Amino acid sequence: MTFLAALHHDRIEAPWFLEAPTDGESFRLYVEKVLLPTLRPGDILIMDNLGSHRGKIVRQLTRLVNFT
């Protein structure tokens, strides 16, 4: 089982629960459908060195965040 979430200084955002380990595809889906819609101007996204965090598509998605 895996729990993913974004941690802010005052709250937790974008919680997501998986009944399996995180792989590249499930993490990409989380970033695209759950995490990115919650990000706001001034947010800083930090990810550790987990393999699923380093995928090309995940990098592209996080670089294309539109705060308009």
C-alpha positions, 0 to 999 in steps of 0.5 A, a space after each residue: 500500500 502507498 499513500 502519496 500527498 503534498 505537504 504544505 507548512 499548514 496542511 496536506 494537499 492532494 492525498 492519494 492512496 494506492 493498494 500497490 507500490 508506486 511505479 512510474 505510471 501510477 506516479 505520473 497519473 498522480 502528478 497529472 490528475 491529483 497533484 498539479 491541479 492543487 498547486 498554486 503560485 509560489 508553491 515549490 515542488 520537491 521530490 526525492 530521488 525515487 525512480 518514479 519521480 525521475 521519469 521524463 514525463 513527470 519532469 515535463 508535467 511539473 515544468 509545464 505548470 501554468 499558474 495563470 
